Amino acid sequence: MGRSRRTIPEELLLLALDPTTGTTAQPQSLDLGLAGAQLVELALAGRIAPDGDRIAVVMPRPTGDPTLDSALELLRRRGSPVRAVHWIGGPRLGLRQTYLTHLERCGMVHAVEGQMCGVLPTTRYQATETAISREIRARLDNAIRTGVPPDPRTAALAALAHAVGLGKHLYPGNEGRSSRSRLRDLIRHDPMGGLVAHAVMDVQNGAAAQPRRAQPAGAGPVRQSATRATAQPAAGVPVQSRHGRGSMARVGAR
């Protein structure tokens, strides 16, 4: 996999970054979304494929992306297809920070050091390549506005953005209600993205322990119960603490 193309986890994280505060929206569900986005990216690369509600490795050859290849190797070691909800709901310590560090290394974000409550050192991340973030957002806006079926990458990104609750971040207020609804409906345009997005919502709803039917290709919009559960905004936004790897501190929303 060439590095000229941004991966879906990278794009999802850039969508979630607040350009004003340098924090990520929906931090808890975003971690699940990044794990799910890795599955979609590996599927698009031909390394894995859905097997009902499970994920099977079909080509263990590395992609060339270290973070994706680490996930691929973990899946390969399972030896048999794994349920998407179990994979996404498993521990993914440091995954968000791994991608933030990668985006910083690529020059797409830069770290801003600060303090929380004047005591705890923190790090926020500001987008530097704003044109990239605008291009990603424009793809979603175009798919929502025109109603034309998007390409698989955009459809999967839309499904994940909805699943982690970014709709209210991207299209806030009453005026954004119809856009949030259309964002949700885009989930039906990519079977793999739909499977993963439903798995993300199931994990948030505590349904990982219960088997469920695979979502058929072309299925309609997500269940209302899942939509309501994921639409609630986070109580605050996180900042990265420099005290300990992957530790997070929460700042109350202002």
Secondary structure, DSSP 8 states (H G I E B T S, - for coil): --TTS--HHHHHHHHHB-TTT--BSSHHHHHHHHHHHHHHHHHHTTSEEEETTEEEES--S--S-HHHHHHHHHHHHH-S-EEHHHHHHS--TTHHHHHHHHHHHTTSEEEEEEEETTTEEEEEEEES-HHHHHHHHHHHHHHHHH-----HHHHHHHHHHHHTTTHHHHS-TGGGHHHHHHHHHGGGG-HHHHHHHHHHHHHHTT-TTS------TT--S--HHHHHHH-S--SEEEEEESSSTT-EEEEE--
